[in-house]
Amino acid sequence: MRSTLLGAALAVTLASPAAASFQSCVAGLKQEAAQQGVSRAILDRALDISAPDEKVLRLSTVQPEFKTPIWDYLAFLVDEERVTQGRAMMRRYDSILRAAERQFGVDRFVIAAVWGVETDFGQEAGSSFLPHALATLTCASNRRTSFWKGELMAALKLVQRGDLSLDKLYGSWAGAFGQTQFIPSTYQRLAVDFDGDGRRDLVSSVADALGSTANYLKRAGWRQGESWMFEVRVPAGYNGPTGRRNKAPLSTWAQRGITRADGSPLSGGAQAGLLLPAGPNGPGFLVFRNFDAIYSYNQAESYALAISHLADRMAGYPPLRTPWPTDDPGLSRAQRLQLQKLLIAQGYDIGEADGKIGPATREAIAAAEQRLGMPPTGRAGNRIYRALGGR
C-alpha cells in the first residue's frame, strides 16, 4: 500500500507544470550541448534526470565562509590533525610540489594548503554528480542560470575532449570538482597536464591537480618570493584603516602603532592591507598581493585566511598568538566528532557520528543546551562540548 501511494505521489509530481518545465529545460540543454559538439551518447548518460536534485537546491542557499564565526571556521579547517597530515602529504609528494614551485613560482606550502582545505588532501572531493547538479541549478534555482549553464557545457566538453570520463564528474553541489576543486570553466582554461600523460586529470592525478593549482595562482597575480600574510598586533582602541584593498607600506602601518604579533617592529615598503576579522580585540593580519591571489580562488577573506594560516603552520610557524575574542571557541574536527558521540550517548538521534555538523546535529545541540539551561544556539562550540563531558 505504501509503495502504491508513493508511486501515485511521484506520478503527480512528474506530471506537474514545474516538473514538465524542468524536463523541457533539460531537453533544451541536451540540444544546446549537442550543437556545441558533445556526443549524444555522453548527453544521454549525463543528463538522464527528470526532477531537480533537492539537496543541491538546499545547499545552494548556504555558504559557510560568510555565515560561520571566524573562530569556528579556522578551528575546523586548520586543526592539528590537518597540519600533521599536510606535512606528511608534503613529504610524500615533495618532488611534485617542488617542481610546481619551480615552474610556476608559487610557494609549495600554499599549493598544499589549497589541496588540504579544498578536499582534505583528496579525501573529500564531493559526491554530487556534476551534470545533474548543474542542470538542477540551471533549470530550477532561478539564480545565475546562465553561469550554471556555462559550467555544465564546460563539464560536458571536458568529457568530450577526453580529459575525463563521465564517471569522474563528481564534486560539490556548485560544480567544483577534483583534488583542488576547479569549476569546469576554470578547468578548461587553466588545468595543466603536469604528469605528462597527455590528459589533464585533476581527479585522479595529484600531479595534474597540484600543477594546475600553481598555474591558477600564478595567473591570479602571485609574486614569486613575496609574503602572503603575517599576524600582527594592533594598539588598544585602534580605529584606523582596515581592509584587504586598503594597502599601505609596512612603514606606514608601523607609524600607526602596529607591530608583528611577537612585538617586533615593522619596516620596509612592501604594500599590505590590515584585516581584523573579529575586530580590534582579536587577531590582526597584514595581507599582501599574494593573499589576493589566494582570495581569488574562492572570494572569501575567511577562506584566504584559512589557506594562508594552514600554509604557515605546515611550514613550521606557530598557532595564532592572539586569542579570538570569544569565551566559546570553535572545535577541531576531532572535537566535533566527539561532540556527536556525546550527543548520541545521551539519547539524541542525529544518525551516525561523522564530524560534520548538519541540521540534525544542530537541532540536538540546541535541545541539549536548553536541557542544560543554556541559550539554545545549536552551535557546535566549546561550551556545549565541555558541558556534555568533552575534553
C-alpha positions in Angstrom: 0.0 0.0 0.0 2.8 2.4 0.9 4.6 1.8 -2.3 1.4 2.4 -4.3 0.9 5.7 -2.5 4.5 6.8 -3.2 4.2 5.8 -6.8 1.0 7.8 -7.2 2.6 10.8 -5.5 5.6 10.5 -7.8 3.3 10.4 -10.8 1.5 13.5 -9.7 4.9 15.2 -9.2 6.2 14.3 -12.6 3.0 15.4 -14.2 3.1 18.8 -12.5 3.8 22.0 -14.5 7.0 22.5 -12.6 8.3 19.0 -13.5 7.3 19.5 -17.1 9.1 22.8 -17.2 12.2 21.2 -15.7 12.2 18.3 -18.2 11.7 20.8 -21.0 14.7 22.8 -19.8 16.9 19.7 -19.6 15.9 18.7 -23.1 16.9 22.2 -24.2 20.3 21.8 -22.5 20.8 18.5 -24.4 20.1 20.1 -27.7 22.4 23.1 -26.9 25.3 20.8 -25.8 24.8 18.7 -29.0 25.1 21.8 -31.1 28.4 22.6 -29.3 29.9 19.2 -30.2 29.0 16.9 -27.3 28.0 13.4 -28.5 24.5 12.1 -28.0 25.9 9.1 -26.1 27.5 11.3 -23.5 24.4 13.5 -23.2 22.0 10.6 -22.8 24.0 9.4 -19.8 25.0 12.7 -18.3 21.5 14.3 -18.4 19.3 11.4 -17.5 17.4 13.4 -14.9 13.7 14.0 -14.6 13.5 16.1 -11.4 15.7 18.7 -9.7 18.2 17.5 -7.0 16.6 18.9 -3.8 19.9 18.5 -1.9 21.6 20.7 -4.4 18.9 23.4 -4.1 19.1 23.3 -0.3 22.9 23.6 -0.2 22.8 26.5 -2.7 21.3 28.7 0.0 24.2 28.2 2.5 27.8 29.4 2.2 29.8 28.7 5.4 32.6 31.2 4.5 30.1 34.0 5.1 27.9 32.6 7.9 30.2 30.8 10.2 32.1 32.7 13.0 35.7 33.0 12.0 36.9 31.2 15.1 34.7 28.2 14.2 35.8 28.3 10.5 39.5 28.3 11.3 39.3 25.8 14.2 37.7 23.3 11.8 39.9 23.9 8.7 43.3 24.5 10.4 43.4 21.9 13.2 46.4 20.0 14.4 45.2 16.9 12.5 45.3 18.7 9.2 48.6 20.4 9.9 50.2 17.0 10.7 48.6 15.3 7.8 49.6 18.1 5.5 53.2 17.8 6.5 53.1 14.1 5.8 51.5 14.6 2.4 54.0 17.3 1.5 56.8 14.8 2.3 55.1 12.2 0.2 54.6 14.5 -2.8 57.7 16.6 -2.3 59.1 16.2 -5.8 55.8 17.2 -7.4 55.3 20.2 -5.1 58.9 21.4 -5.7 58.5 21.0 -9.5 55.3 23.1 -9.4 57.0 25.7 -7.3 59.9 25.9 -9.7 57.8 26.1 -12.9 55.1 28.5 -11.7 56.9 30.4 -8.9 54.1 29.7 -6.3 55.1 28.7 -2.8 54.7 24.9 -2.3 53.2 25.3 1.2 50.4 27.4 -0.3 49.7 24.9 -3.1 49.5 22.1 -0.5 47.3 24.3 1.8 44.7 24.8 -1.1 44.7 21.0 -1.5 44.2 20.5 2.2 41.4 23.0 2.7 39.6 22.1 -0.5 39.4 18.3 -0.2 41.4 17.3 2.8 44.2 16.2 0.5 42.0 14.4 -1.9 39.8 12.6 0.6 36.7 14.8 0.5 36.1 15.8 -3.1 32.3 15.8 -3.1 29.6 13.3 -4.0 27.3 15.4 -6.3 27.1 14.2 -9.9 28.0 17.4 -11.7 25.7 17.2 -14.8 22.7 16.6 -12.5 23.8 19.3 -10.0 24.4 21.9 -12.7 21.2 21.0 -14.6 19.3 21.5 -11.4 20.9 24.9 -10.8 20.3 25.9 -14.4 16.7 24.8 -14.6 15.3 25.1 -11.0 17.3 27.6 -9.0 16.3 30.9 -10.7 19.7 32.4 -9.8 22.7 32.8 -12.0 21.2 30.4 -14.5 23.5 31.5 -17.4 26.5 30.9 -15.2 25.4 27.4 -14.2 24.6 26.5 -17.8 28.0 27.6 -18.9 29.6 25.4 -16.3 27.5 22.4 -17.4 28.6 22.9 -21.0 32.2 23.2 -19.9 32.0 20.0 -17.9 30.5 18.0 -20.8 33.2 19.3 -23.2 35.9 18.1 -20.8 34.4 14.6 -21.2 34.0 15.0 -25.0 37.7 16.2 -25.2 38.9 13.1 -23.4 40.4 14.7 -20.3 38.0 12.8 -18.1 35.4 10.0 -18.2 31.8 10.9 -17.2 32.1 8.8 -14.0 34.7 11.2 -12.7 32.4 14.2 -12.7 31.6 14.1 -9.0 32.2 17.1 -6.8 30.5 19.8 -4.9 26.9 20.9 -5.4 28.2 24.1 -7.1 30.2 22.3 -9.7 33.7 22.4 -8.3 35.5 19.1 -8.5 38.8 17.3 -8.5 41.6 17.2 -5.9 41.7 21.0 -5.7 38.1 21.8 -6.7 38.2 23.6 -10.0 34.9 24.6 -11.6 34.6 23.3 -15.2 35.3 26.6 -17.0 38.4 27.2 -14.9 39.4 23.6 -15.6 39.1 24.3 -19.3 41.2 27.4 -19.1 43.9 26.6 -16.5 44.3 22.9 -15.9 47.7 21.5 -17.0 49.0 18.1 -17.8 51.7 18.1 -15.1 52.3 14.3 -15.2 52.8 14.2 -19.0 50.3 11.5 -19.8 48.5 13.6 -22.4 45.4 14.3 -20.3 44.5 16.9 -17.7 43.0 14.8 -15.0 42.6 16.8 -11.8 40.5 14.0 -10.2 43.0 11.0 -10.2 46.3 12.7 -10.9 47.8 14.5 -7.9 50.5 16.0 -10.1 47.9 17.5 -12.5 45.9 18.9 -9.6 48.9 20.5 -7.8 50.4 21.8 -11.0 47.1 23.3 -12.1 46.6 24.9 -8.7 50.0 26.5 -9.0 49.1 27.7 -12.6 45.9 29.2 -11.3 47.6 31.2 -8.5 50.3 32.4 -10.9 47.6 33.6 -13.4 45.8 35.3 -10.4 48.9 37.5 -9.8 51.1 35.5 -7.5 54.5 37.2 -7.0 57.4 34.8 -6.5 59.3 35.1 -3.3 56.9 37.5 -1.7 54.9 37.0 1.5 51.2 36.4 1.6 50.2 37.2 5.3 51.5 37.5 8.8 49.8 38.1 12.1 50.1 41.5 13.8 49.2 43.2 17.0 47.2 46.4 16.8 47.2 49.1 19.6 44.4 49.2 22.1 41.5 51.3 20.7 42.8 51.1 17.1 40.3 52.7 14.7 42.5 53.3 11.7 42.2 52.0 8.1 41.4 48.3 7.5 40.6 46.1 4.6 42.4 43.9 2.1 42.2 46.6 -0.6 43.3 49.4 1.6 47.1 48.8 1.3 49.9 50.9 2.6 53.7 50.3 3.1 54.8 48.4 6.2 56.5 51.5 7.4 53.1 53.3 7.4 51.5 50.5 9.4 54.4 50.8 11.9 53.6 54.6 12.3 50.0 53.6 13.1 51.3 51.6 16.1 51.1 48.1 14.6 53.8 45.5 15.3 54.3 41.9 14.4 52.4 39.5 16.7 55.6 38.8 18.7 56.0 42.6 19.3 58.9 43.1 16.8 58.7 46.2 14.7 57.6 46.5 11.1 59.7 48.1 8.4 60.0 48.4 4.7 58.0 49.4 1.7 56.0 46.3 0.9 52.3 47.1 0.4 49.9 45.3 2.8 46.3 45.7 3.9 45.1 45.1 7.5 42.4 42.5 8.3 40.7 42.4 11.7 38.2 39.6 11.1 36.9 39.7 14.7 37.5 43.4 15.4 40.5 45.1 17.1 40.4 42.8 20.1 41.1 39.7 18.1 44.0 38.6 15.8 45.1 41.0 13.2 46.7 40.2 9.8 48.7 42.2 7.3 47.9 40.7 3.9 49.9 41.2 0.7 49.3 40.8 -3.1 49.8 37.1 -2.8 46.9 36.9 -0.3 44.7 38.5 -3.0 45.7 35.7 -5.4 44.6 33.1 -2.8 41.4 35.1 -2.2 40.5 34.8 -5.9 40.3 31.0 -5.5 37.0 31.4 -3.5 36.5 35.1 -3.0 36.0 35.0 0.8 38.5 36.5 3.2 37.9 33.8 5.8 38.8 31.2 3.1 42.0 33.0 2.2 42.9 33.3 5.9 42.5 29.6 6.3 44.7 28.8 3.3 47.3 31.3 4.5 47.3 30.1 8.1 47.5 26.4 7.1 50.4 27.1 4.8 52.2 28.9 7.6 51.5 26.1 10.1 52.7 23.4 7.7 55.9 25.5 7.2 56.5 25.4 10.9 55.1 28.7 12.1 53.2 28.6 15.5 49.4 28.9 16.0 47.9 32.4 16.3 49.4 34.3 19.2 46.3 36.4 19.9 43.2 34.5 21.0 39.8 35.1 19.4 37.6 37.4 21.4 35.1 34.8 22.5 34.5 32.7 25.6 33.2 29.9 23.4 36.0 28.9 20.9 35.4 26.7 17.9 36.0 22.9 17.8 38.5 20.9 15.8 37.3 18.1 13.6 38.2 15.5 16.2 36.2 17.5 18.8 33.2 17.8 16.5 33.2 14.1 16.1 33.4 13.6 19.8 30.6 16.0 20.4 28.4 14.0 18.1 29.3 10.8 20.0 28.4 12.5 23.3 25.0 13.6 21.9 24.3 10.0 20.7 25.3 8.6 24.1 22.8 10.9 25.7 20.0 9.7 23.5 19.9 12.3 20.8 19.1 10.9 17.3 21.5 12.5 14.9 22.3 9.5 12.8 25.9 8.3 12.5 28.7 10.4 14.0 30.9 11.7 11.2 32.2 15.0 12.4 30.0 17.0 10.0 27.7 19.4 11.7 24.4 19.3 9.8 20.8 20.2 10.7 20.2 17.1 12.9 23.3 17.8 14.9 22.4 21.5 15.3 18.9 20.6 16.5 20.3 18.1 19.0 22.8 20.7 20.3 20.0 23.2 20.8 18.0 20.7 22.7 20.9 19.7 24.8 21.7 23.4 25.5 18.1 24.0 26.5 18.1 21.0 28.8 21.3 22.3 30.5 19.9 25.8 31.0 22.0 27.3 28.3 20.8 29.6 25.4 19.7 27.2 22.6 22.1 28.3 19.8 22.6 25.0 18.0 26.2 25.9 17.6 29.0 23.3 17.9 31.2 25.3 20.3 33.5 24.6 23.2 30.9 25.4 25.9 28.4 22.7 25.0 31.2 20.3 24.2 32.6 20.7 27.8 29.1 20.7 29.3 28.5 17.3 27.8 31.8 15.9 29.0 34.2 16.6 26.2 37.9 17.0 26.8 
